[in-house]
């Protein structure tokens, strides 16, 4: 293949060669996907239907669940379909769509997690100004900014990645179209443009991470000053789920892209990719519902309504 213009399709990584293991992979991914689908759909429905959850925190949580659903739906169904049909192929346009959607959804999730950290900071450190700073108008603007900036970020990465000449074959050593794997197919130094873009992205991500860390330093300082144990417990219960989701998201992403070359191997890369692209969307609903009494009550109310219908 002389360049990317002659590419009609890419070949994704096959999880197994035997039919039995292919079906096992399909079954495992199906179970994970259905769990993510159920968990995130329940949160979206509960927040949308229960007027008590029409607050900024749950508005952002609803958007986070939508992004999680999109993230896991971008990669897992195609991988399952390939295993079921015993193929590895993905079209050139399908690969570009995966890259665009992943950058859009993961970027949006990270922006939204930053906004959610600000929401918790205002709620605990500036409670008297919460109604003004986190008004409906302000929440919609911040959410729109998160979605909009991630859209532009995604367009930039996708256009840059697929403008690079590719002549090292069409085999992507991953179960979806991941940018670092596509760059390995480059046949010129033009891939340095995308590397430079990734470095800039890393700096922006690091800036958001520092903002989240500083927000939580001030949050925990304020919480520890609360005189009553019940007040401290309530404050912590609204912050810890978000902090756990941020930790899961950041650690898996950082390890995926910044792990030492000595740790890089096809098996390790595959496990790490599953950790950052499949595990967070599946676990986030569980993390948010475990210590959240209001959300649990809304889910119980929703279940009773469904059973009595």
Secondary structure, DSSP 8 states (H G I E B T S, - for coil): --SGGG--EEE---S-SSHHHHHHHHHHHHHHHHHHHHHHHHHHHHHHH-GGG-SHHHHHHHHHHHHHHHHHHHHHHHHHHHHHHT--EEEHHHHHHHHHHHHHHHHHHHHHHHHHHHHHHHHHH-GGGHHHHT-HHHHHHHHHHHHHHHHHHHHHHHHHHTTS-B-S-SB-SSSS--HHHHHTTB-STTHHHHHHHHHHHHHHHHHHHHHHHHHHHHHHHHHHT-SSHHHHHHHHHHHHHHHHHHHHHHHHHHHHHHS-GGG--HHHHHHHHHIIIIIHHHHHHHHHHHS-HHHHHHHHHHHHHHHT-
